């Protein structure tokens, strides 16, 4: 792999309008896919939107489909470490070579769209990546595409595809600048992925949100499959390395399903994923052994992922109040850290007060830092806000993430064997931490088949080696 060449390609793409600044139009992506020969129509689509749980639900759907022997294309965002993570074939991110080659193939067509200056705007970063993903999936080829919405629904570039199954995870408040200030307003935008003659698979929602989604389905003639009516999480219990579920679905119920993820929210996401796969097959029940095998293979990086054991360090991508609340609840149940040391960094456009409020009850010691990038809220500003809620003695400010992690680990070391560290607040922060803490072998990656790389980034053991940073040797006790 030519790292310099790949870095140049990524830099070229990142120079475009960033994905958090959407251009509310499907015209550019529509023109691109038409020039490419409609690759977005090369396989059936399962499309996932919502506020929280989109990524993990998409990963679970992908795992269940692969357990049925189908070849899948998974498109998810944002990435943690490298942009190739966003485009997976058969459960594995494509190689940098495949990514770069795909860009070279579609680049002339992207430039044609750019030249058209639709709405006085060249194609955005996210629009280009979406077109690139469709091209990769058509070339593979895949049997099913699993697409996670980037932001919203109606105007998201992924919505150029007409989903056979539209999945809506719980809707809360996020991205208010673009989507609205209430869950109901946001639901109107997200309901746009529900298309004529599709099947809408809906997680449990508040009544006002549910009404909007059901009205959209009725308007376009889509069938509704709803949690609590058509499928259910019947029971769950903590288990070794995750939790054990009992699920109700079209085939009746299935017991003793090990899900290697933590928390009530992940259990509900699993039920939603199971219902989505059933819907794709016209409501035909999935064999219980497929459900068990599929969920058993689920790997979701930085979703309460333990990347160090002595003392334990856990990473999560939660970045809004509802997600942080669910993550804290799951962490308390799964790990019972005492004390719980939280490393927090957020973007300036998030509900910072709400995120801090969700942390107050369970957090014993807070270390604030900042994610990479211009959108990050400076650690000093976050520290001032946090000290007003937690008290000055309970908050430490460390602008550099390496210093923040070193301080958190040192405090955990001093606090005894039950102490643990939880990092959250931003996908970018979790990705930066993962890049620092998770060692990967470039030699192993280079020997993998062309369509499958970064395997050890996604299929990692519970106990990991970590790198030296911040002047501290993190050693082999990780």
C-alpha positions as CSV (number, residue, x, y, z in Angstrom):
1,X,0.0,0.0,0.0
2,X,1.4,3.4,-1.0
3,X,0.5,5.5,2.1
4,X,1.7,8.7,0.4
5,X,-0.5,8.1,-2.6
6,X,-3.6,7.3,-0.4
7,X,-2.9,10.4,1.8
8,X,-2.9,12.6,-1.3
9,X,-6.2,11.1,-2.5
10,X,-7.8,11.6,1.0
11,X,-6.5,15.2,1.1
12,X,-7.9,15.9,-2.3
13,X,-11.3,14.7,-1.2
14,X,-11.2,16.5,2.2
15,X,-10.6,19.8,0.3
16,X,-14.2,19.6,-0.7
17,X,-17.1,21.0,1.3
18,X,-17.2,19.0,4.5
19,X,-20.0,16.6,5.3
20,X,-21.3,18.6,8.3
21,X,-22.1,21.4,5.8
22,X,-24.7,19.7,3.5
23,X,-25.9,21.2,0.3
24,X,-29.6,20.4,0.5
25,X,-30.1,18.9,-3.0
26,X,-30.0,15.4,-4.6
27,X,-29.3,17.0,-8.0
28,X,-25.5,16.6,-7.9
29,X,-25.4,13.0,-6.7
30,X,-28.2,12.2,-9.1
31,X,-26.2,13.5,-12.0
32,X,-23.1,11.5,-10.9
33,X,-24.9,8.2,-10.6
34,X,-26.5,8.7,-14.0
35,X,-23.0,9.3,-15.5
36,X,-21.8,6.2,-13.7
37,X,-24.6,4.0,-15.1
38,X,-26.8,3.9,-12.0
39,X,-24.7,1.8,-9.7
40,X,-27.0,2.6,-6.9
41,X,-29.6,0.3,-8.6
42,X,-27.3,-2.7,-8.8
43,X,-28.6,-4.4,-5.7
44,X,-31.5,-4.0,-3.2
45,X,-31.0,-1.4,-0.5
46,X,-31.5,-1.4,3.2
47,X,-31.4,2.3,4.3
48,X,-30.9,3.4,7.9
49,X,-31.7,6.8,9.5
50,X,-32.4,8.1,13.0
51,X,-30.5,10.1,15.6
52,X,-28.7,7.4,17.6
53,X,-27.8,3.8,16.8
54,X,-27.7,4.1,13.0
55,X,-24.1,2.8,12.7
56,X,-24.5,-0.1,15.1
57,X,-27.8,-1.1,13.6
58,X,-26.3,-1.0,10.1
59,X,-23.4,-3.2,11.3
60,X,-25.8,-5.7,12.8
61,X,-28.0,-5.8,9.6
62,X,-24.8,-6.4,7.6
63,X,-23.8,-9.3,9.9
64,X,-27.1,-11.0,9.7
65,X,-27.2,-10.8,5.9
66,X,-23.7,-12.2,5.7
67,X,-24.8,-15.1,8.0
68,X,-27.4,-15.9,5.4
69,X,-24.6,-16.3,2.8
70,X,-25.2,-12.9,1.0
71,X,-22.4,-10.7,-0.1
72,X,-23.0,-7.3,1.4
73,X,-21.9,-3.7,0.8
74,X,-22.0,-1.5,3.9
75,X,-21.6,2.3,3.7
76,X,-21.4,4.0,7.0
77,X,-20.0,7.3,8.4
78,X,-18.1,8.9,9.8
79,X,-14.9,6.9,10.0
80,X,-12.7,6.5,13.0
81,X,-9.2,6.3,11.6
82,X,-9.2,6.0,7.8
83,X,-11.8,6.9,5.3
84,X,-11.7,3.3,3.8
85,X,-13.6,2.2,6.9
86,X,-16.7,3.8,5.5
87,X,-17.0,1.3,2.6
88,X,-17.1,-2.4,3.5
89,X,-17.5,-5.4,1.3
90,X,-18.4,-8.7,3.0
91,X,-17.8,-7.1,6.4
92,X,-14.4,-5.7,5.7
93,X,-13.2,-2.2,4.8
94,X,-11.9,-2.0,1.2
95,X,-8.2,-1.6,0.8
96,X,-6.6,1.8,0.2
97,X,-5.7,0.6,-3.3
98,X,-9.3,-0.3,-4.1
99,X,-10.4,3.1,-2.7
100,X,-7.8,5.1,-4.6
101,X,-8.5,3.2,-7.9
102,X,-12.2,3.7,-7.5
103,X,-11.6,7.5,-7.1
104,X,-9.5,7.6,-10.2
105,X,-12.3,5.9,-12.1
106,X,-15.1,8.2,-11.0
107,X,-13.0,11.4,-10.8
108,X,-13.7,12.5,-14.4
109,X,-17.4,12.1,-13.9
110,X,-17.2,14.0,-10.6
111,X,-15.4,16.8,-12.4
112,X,-18.2,16.9,-14.9
113,X,-20.7,17.4,-12.1
114,X,-18.5,20.0,-10.5
115,X,-18.4,21.9,-13.8
116,X,-22.2,22.0,-13.9
117,X,-22.2,24.1,-10.7
118,X,-25.6,22.9,-9.6
119,X,-26.9,25.4,-7.1
120,X,-23.5,27.1,-7.5
121,X,-21.8,24.2,-5.6
122,X,-19.3,21.5,-6.5
123,X,-19.9,18.0,-5.2
124,X,-19.3,17.8,-1.4
125,X,-17.0,15.4,0.3
126,X,-19.9,13.2,1.4
127,X,-21.6,13.2,-2.0
128,X,-18.4,12.1,-3.7
129,X,-17.8,9.3,-1.2
130,X,-21.4,8.1,-1.6
131,X,-20.9,7.9,-5.4
132,X,-17.6,6.1,-4.8
133,X,-19.3,3.6,-2.5
134,X,-22.0,2.8,-5.1
135,X,-19.3,2.3,-7.7
136,X,-17.4,-0.1,-5.5
137,X,-20.5,-2.1,-4.6
138,X,-21.6,-2.4,-8.3
139,X,-18.1,-3.6,-9.3
140,X,-17.8,-6.1,-6.4
141,X,-20.7,-7.0,-7.0
142,X,-22.7,-7.2,-3.8
143,X,-26.1,-8.9,-3.2
144,X,-27.4,-6.2,-0.8
145,X,-26.4,-2.6,0.0
146,X,-26.7,-1.4,3.6
147,X,-26.6,2.4,3.6
148,X,-26.4,4.5,6.7
149,X,-27.6,8.1,6.2
150,X,-25.0,10.7,6.9
151,X,-27.3,13.4,8.2
152,X,-31.1,13.7,8.1
153,X,-32.8,11.8,5.3
154,X,-34.6,13.6,2.4
155,X,-31.5,15.6,1.3
156,X,-28.8,13.1,2.3
157,X,-26.8,11.9,-0.7
158,X,-27.6,8.3,0.1
159,X,-31.3,9.0,-0.5
160,X,-30.6,9.0,-4.2
161,X,-31.2,5.2,-3.8
162,X,-34.7,3.9,-3.4
163,X,-34.7,1.6,-0.4
164,X,-36.5,-1.7,-0.3
165,X,-36.4,-1.4,3.5
166,X,-36.2,1.9,5.3
167,X,-35.1,1.6,8.9
168,X,-35.6,4.4,11.4
169,X,-33.7,4.2,14.8
170,X,-34.9,6.4,17.7
171,X,-35.1,10.1,16.8
172,X,-33.9,12.7,19.2
173,X,-32.4,16.2,18.8
174,X,-29.1,16.6,17.0
175,X,-27.8,18.7,14.0
176,X,-30.4,21.4,14.8
177,X,-28.8,23.9,12.3
178,X,-30.0,21.7,9.5
179,X,-32.7,19.3,10.7
180,X,-34.9,21.3,13.2
181,X,-35.0,22.0,16.9
182,X,-37.5,19.3,18.0
183,X,-37.8,15.5,17.4
184,X,-40.9,16.1,15.4
185,X,-39.3,18.6,13.1
186,X,-36.3,16.3,12.6
187,X,-38.6,13.3,11.9
188,X,-40.0,15.1,8.9
189,X,-36.6,15.2,7.3
190,X,-35.6,11.7,8.3
191,X,-39.0,10.2,7.0
192,X,-37.8,11.1,3.5
193,X,-36.0,7.7,3.2
194,X,-39.4,5.9,3.3
195,X,-40.2,5.5,-0.4
196,X,-43.2,4.2,-2.4
197,X,-43.8,0.4,-2.0
198,X,-40.9,0.1,0.5
199,X,-41.1,-1.4,4.0
200,X,-40.6,1.0,6.9
201,X,-39.1,-0.7,10.0
202,X,-39.5,1.6,12.9
203,X,-37.8,1.5,16.3
204,X,-39.9,2.6,19.3
205,X,-40.5,6.4,19.0
206,X,-42.2,9.1,21.0
207,X,-45.9,9.5,19.9
208,X,-45.3,12.8,17.9
209,X,-42.4,11.2,16.0
210,X,-44.2,7.9,15.4
211,X,-47.2,9.8,13.9
212,X,-45.0,11.6,11.4
213,X,-43.3,8.4,10.3
214,X,-46.6,6.5,9.9
215,X,-48.2,9.3,8.0
216,X,-45.2,9.4,5.6
217,X,-45.5,5.6,5.1
218,X,-49.3,5.9,4.4
219,X,-48.7,8.7,2.0
220,X,-46.2,6.8,-0.2
221,X,-47.8,3.4,0.2
222,X,-45.1,1.8,2.4
223,X,-45.8,-1.0,4.8
224,X,-44.9,-0.4,8.4
225,X,-43.2,-2.9,10.7
226,X,-43.1,-1.4,14.2
227,X,-41.2,-2.3,17.4
228,X,-43.6,-3.4,20.2
229,X,-46.2,-4.6,17.6
230,X,-44.3,-6.7,15.0
231,X,-41.0,-7.4,16.8
232,X,-39.8,-7.1,20.4
233,X,-36.9,-7.3,22.7
234,X,-38.4,-9.7,25.2
235,X,-35.5,-10.0,27.7
236,X,-31.8,-9.4,28.1
237,X,-29.2,-10.2,30.7
238,X,-25.5,-9.2,30.9
239,X,-23.2,-11.9,29.6
240,X,-19.5,-12.5,29.2
241,X,-18.3,-10.0,26.6
242,X,-21.7,-8.6,26.0
243,X,-25.3,-9.6,26.7
244,X,-27.7,-12.5,26.1
245,X,-31.0,-11.6,24.4
246,X,-34.4,-13.1,23.9
247,X,-36.1,-11.7,20.8
248,X,-39.6,-12.0,19.3
249,X,-40.0,-11.9,15.6
250,X,-42.0,-13.4,12.7
251,X,-40.7,-16.9,13.5
252,X,-41.8,-16.7,17.1
253,X,-39.1,-16.2,19.6
254,X,-35.4,-17.0,19.7
255,X,-33.4,-17.3,23.0
256,X,-29.8,-17.4,24.1
257,X,-28.7,-14.9,21.5
258,X,-25.2,-13.6,22.5
259,X,-24.7,-10.0,21.3
260,X,-21.1,-9.0,21.9
261,X,-22.1,-5.3,22.6
262,X,-23.2,-3.7,25.8
263,X,-26.4,-1.9,26.9
264,X,-30.1,-1.8,26.6
265,X,-29.9,0.5,23.6
266,X,-27.8,-2.1,21.7
267,X,-30.2,-4.8,22.5
268,X,-33.1,-2.8,21.0
269,X,-30.9,-2.1,18.0
270,X,-30.4,-5.8,17.6
271,X,-34.2,-6.4,17.5
272,X,-34.5,-3.6,14.9
273,X,-31.8,-5.1,12.8
274,X,-33.4,-8.5,12.9
275,X,-36.8,-7.0,11.8
276,X,-35.1,-5.2,8.9
277,X,-33.5,-8.3,7.5
278,X,-36.9,-10.1,7.8
279,X,-38.5,-7.3,6.0
280,X,-36.0,-7.5,3.2
281,X,-37.0,-11.1,2.7
282,X,-40.7,-10.2,2.5
283,X,-41.4,-11.0,6.2
284,X,-40.1,-14.5,5.9
285,X,-38.8,-15.7,9.3
286,X,-35.0,-15.9,9.7
287,X,-33.7,-19.3,10.9
288,X,-32.8,-19.1,14.7
289,X,-29.3,-20.4,14.0
290,X,-28.7,-17.6,11.5
291,X,-29.7,-15.0,14.1
292,X,-27.4,-16.5,16.6
293,X,-24.5,-16.8,14.2
294,X,-25.0,-13.3,12.7
295,X,-25.2,-11.5,16.0
296,X,-22.3,-13.5,17.4
297,X,-20.1,-12.1,14.6
298,X,-20.9,-8.4,15.3
299,X,-18.0,-6.1,15.8
300,X,-18.6,-2.4,16.4
301,X,-15.4,-0.4,17.0
302,X,-15.6,2.4,19.6
303,X,-19.0,1.3,20.8
304,X,-18.1,0.7,24.5
305,X,-15.0,-1.0,23.1
306,X,-12.4,-1.8,25.7
307,X,-8.9,-1.1,24.3
308,X,-6.9,-1.5,27.5
309,X,-7.3,-3.6,30.6
310,X,-4.9,-2.4,33.3
311,X,-6.4,0.0,34.1
312,X,-9.3,-0.5,31.7
313,X,-9.9,2.2,29.0
314,X,-13.2,2.1,27.1
315,X,-14.0,4.1,24.0
316,X,-17.4,5.2,22.7
317,X,-18.7,7.6,20.0
318,X,-21.7,9.0,21.9
319,X,-22.0,12.7,21.0
320,X,-25.4,14.0,22.0
321,X,-27.3,13.9,25.4
322,X,-29.5,10.9,24.5
323,X,-26.5,8.8,23.3
324,X,-24.4,9.8,26.3
325,X,-27.1,8.9,28.7
326,X,-27.5,5.4,27.1
327,X,-23.8,4.9,27.0
328,X,-23.3,5.8,30.7
329,X,-26.1,3.5,31.7
330,X,-24.6,0.7,29.7
331,X,-21.0,1.3,31.0
332,X,-22.2,1.2,34.6
333,X,-24.0,-2.1,34.0
334,X,-21.2,-3.7,32.0
335,X,-18.1,-2.5,33.8
336,X,-19.1,-1.0,37.2
337,X,-16.0,1.2,37.3
338,X,-15.5,2.7,40.8
339,X,-14.4,5.4,40.4
340,X,-15.5,6.2,36.8
341,X,-13.1,8.5,35.1
342,X,-14.5,10.2,32.0
343,X,-12.4,11.7,29.2
344,X,-14.7,14.1,27.3
345,X,-14.2,16.1,24.1
346,X,-17.0,17.6,22.0
347,X,-17.7,19.6,18.9
348,X,-18.8,23.2,19.4
349,X,-22.1,22.7,17.6
350,X,-23.3,20.0,20.0
351,X,-25.6,20.4,23.1
352,X,-22.7,20.6,25.5
353,X,-24.8,21.5,28.5
354,X,-27.0,18.4,27.8
355,X,-24.0,16.2,27.4
356,X,-22.5,17.4,30.7
357,X,-25.8,17.0,32.4
358,X,-26.0,13.3,31.3
359,X,-22.6,12.7,32.9
360,X,-23.1,14.3,36.3
361,X,-24.7,11.5,38.2
362,X,-22.3,8.7,37.5
363,X,-19.0,10.5,36.8
364,X,-16.5,10.6,39.6
365,X,-13.7,12.5,37.9
366,X,-13.9,14.4,34.6
367,X,-10.9,15.1,32.3
368,X,-11.8,17.4,29.4
369,X,-9.9,17.6,26.2
370,X,-10.8,18.4,22.5
371,X,-11.3,16.4,19.3
372,X,-9.2,17.1,16.3
373,X,-10.4,19.6,13.7
374,X,-11.7,23.2,13.5
375,X,-15.2,22.2,14.8
376,X,-13.9,21.2,18.1
377,X,-14.9,23.1,21.2
378,X,-11.6,24.2,22.9
379,X,-10.8,22.2,26.0
380,X,-10.5,25.4,28.0
381,X,-14.0,26.5,27.1
382,X,-15.4,23.0,27.9
383,X,-13.4,23.0,31.1
384,X,-15.1,26.2,32.3
385,X,-18.5,24.9,31.6
386,X,-17.7,21.6,33.3
387,X,-16.3,23.2,36.4
388,X,-19.5,25.1,36.8
389,X,-21.4,21.9,37.1
390,X,-18.9,19.4,38.6
391,X,-16.8,21.8,40.7
392,X,-13.2,22.8,40.1
393,X,-11.7,19.9,42.1
394,X,-13.4,17.3,39.9
395,X,-12.4,18.6,36.5
396,X,-9.0,18.5,34.8
397,X,-8.3,20.3,31.5
398,X,-5.9,18.7,29.0
399,X,-5.9,20.2,25.5
400,X,-3.8,17.3,24.1
401,X,-5.6,14.0,24.0
402,X,-2.4,12.1,24.8
403,X,-2.0,14.1,28.0
404,X,-5.7,13.6,28.8
405,X,-5.4,9.8,28.5
406,X,-2.2,9.8,30.4
407,X,-3.8,11.8,33.3
408,X,-6.9,9.5,33.3
409,X,-4.8,6.3,33.4
410,X,-2.6,7.8,36.2
411,X,-5.7,8.7,38.2
412,X,-7.2,5.2,37.7
413,X,-3.9,3.6,38.7
414,X,-3.9,5.6,41.9
415,X,-7.6,4.8,42.6
416,X,-7.3,1.0,42.8
417,X,-8.3,-2.1,40.8
418,X,-11.9,-1.2,40.3
419,X,-11.3,2.2,38.6
420,X,-11.8,2.6,34.9
421,X,-11.7,5.2,32.1
422,X,-14.4,6.0,29.6
423,X,-13.8,8.3,26.7
424,X,-16.7,9.8,24.7
425,X,-18.2,13.0,23.3
426,X,-17.1,12.8,19.6
427,X,-16.6,10.3,16.9
428,X,-13.4,12.2,15.9
429,X,-12.2,12.0,19.5
430,X,-12.8,8.2,19.7
431,X,-11.1,7.7,16.4
432,X,-8.1,9.7,17.5
433,X,-7.9,7.7,20.7
434,X,-8.2,4.5,18.8
435,X,-5.4,5.5,16.5
436,X,-3.2,6.1,19.6
437,X,-4.2,3.1,21.6
438,X,-4.8,0.3,19.1
439,X,-1.7,-1.2,17.4
440,X,-2.2,-2.6,13.9
441,X,0.1,-4.5,11.7
442,X,0.8,-3.0,8.3
443,X,2.5,-6.2,7.2
444,X,-0.6,-8.3,8.0
445,X,-2.8,-5.8,6.3
446,X,-0.8,-5.9,3.1
447,X,-1.1,-9.6,2.8
448,X,-4.9,-9.6,2.9
449,X,-7.1,-10.2,-0.2
450,X,-7.7,-7.1,-2.3
451,X,-11.3,-6.6,-1.1
452,X,-10.5,-7.1,2.6
453,X,-8.3,-4.8,4.6
454,X,-8.0,-3.1,8.0
455,X,-9.4,-6.4,9.2
456,X,-7.5,-6.1,12.5
457,X,-9.0,-2.6,12.9
458,X,-12.4,-4.2,13.0
459,X,-11.7,-7.7,14.4
460,X,-9.7,-6.9,17.5
461,X,-9.1,-9.0,20.6
462,X,-10.4,-8.0,24.0
463,X,-6.8,-7.3,25.2
464,X,-4.7,-5.2,22.9
465,X,-1.2,-3.9,22.6
466,X,-1.0,-0.1,22.6
467,X,1.5,2.5,21.5
468,X,3.9,4.8,23.3
469,X,2.6,8.4,23.5
470,X,2.6,11.3,25.8
471,X,6.0,10.3,27.2
472,X,4.5,7.2,28.8
473,X,5.2,3.6,27.9
474,X,1.8,2.0,27.7
475,X,3.5,-1.4,27.5
476,X,2.2,-4.9,27.2
477,X,-0.2,-4.8,30.2
478,X,-2.9,-3.5,27.9
